[in-house]
């Protein structure tokens, strides 16, 4: 499958994104990307098992995708985790009925990506949602 086609489809069809591995620290990439997408009208759903007792960017933080999906219909799962941590996240994304999985810069897991594609999810690996969104906005 063509990753560029998946990027275009995700940017055109997804508006609710679960940010898995969000850091509460404003200087971290996960925080910056979540804030950027939120400022552009996307609903952000935050997932971080270590930060569940707080809100970040005015949103509650959930311990898992499964718990987050009880509160919001998640379309896109944006992964800010190490590549080795991706398979269970993809399994959860499939289980909750997400439409797509996006692995941020430096994050790739081909087996998990293949599993996601076989169940109908769109998959992007080793790309930044914020950068691709900004580039897409400049070309409209």
N, C-alpha and C positions, 0 to 999 in steps of 0.2 A: 504494500500500500504506500502511496505517495505521502510523505510527511507534510509537504507543503499544502496538499489538498486537505489533510486533517487539520492543519493550523487554520486555514481559511474557514473550514466548516465550524470548528470550535468557536472562533471569533464571531461568526455569524449567528450561531445557535445557542451558545451557552451564556447564561447571565448569573448563575449561582455557582460559586466556586468554593470548594472545601480546601483550605490551605493546611496541609498536613506537615507538621514540624514547624509551625509558626513560632518565632521567637518574640518575647515581649520587649526585646531591646530594639529601639528605633533605628539603630545603625545597621542592623542585620538585613540581609537581602530579603528574607521571607517577610519581614515587617514592611519593608519598602514596597515590595510587589503587592502585598495585600492592601496597603494604603492607597497605592496608585489605582488598583482595580476598583476599590470601594469609591474613590473620588470620581470614577467614570461611570458610576451607576450600577456596578455589579454588586450583588449580595455576596458578602464573604462569610463563610462558616469556618470557624477556627478549630483546629484539632491539634492538641498537644497534651499527651497524658501527664506531663510534668507541670503544666500550668493551668489546671482545671479549676482552681479556686478563684480565678480572676476573670476580668474582662480585658480585652485588648482591642483597641480601636473602636470602643463602645459596644463590642460584641462579646457574648459569652464564649468561653473556650470549652470544648468537649474532649473527653478522654479518648474517643475513638470515632472513626467514620460511622460505625453502626449507631452509636449514641447520637451523633450529629444528625444523622438521617431521620431520627425520630422527631426532629424539630424543623427540618427544612428538606426540600426536594433538591438533592445535590446533583448537578449536571456534570460538573467538571471537578476532578480531584487533582489538585496541584501539589506535587511532592517535593518538599524540601528536606529530604532524608538521604542518607547514604544509599548507594546503589544496592548494597546487600540487604537493606531494609525494605526494598520495593515489593518483593513477592507477596507478603501478607497484606500490604496496602492495596495491591491490585486485586487480591482475592476479596477484600472487603468492598472495594469499588464495584466489582462484579455483583457481589451479594446485595448491595443496596440499590442496584439498578442505575448507577451513574452512566452517563453517555460517553465520557472520555476521561483519560488519564494523561496528565502533563507532568513530565519529569524535568526539573529545572536544569540549568547548565551544570555539566559534570555528572549528571545522574542518568544512568542507563542500565537496563536489565532486559536483555533480549528475550529470555524465556518468559518472563512475566509479561512483557509487551506482546509476545505471540499469543499467550493465553488470553490476554485482554482482547486482542483483535479477533480471536476465534469466537468470542462471545458477543461480538458486535460493537465493542468500544473503539472509539478513535484513540490513537496513541501518538503522543509527541515525546521524544527523548532528547535530552541534552540541549534544550532551548529555554529561553527566558520568556515567560508569558508577557511581562511588562514590555520588553523590547519588541517582541513580535506584535503586540497590540499597538504600540506607538508607531511602528513602521506601517502597519495596516491603516491606521488613521491618517497617516500622511499621504497614502496612495488613493484615498477615496475621493 
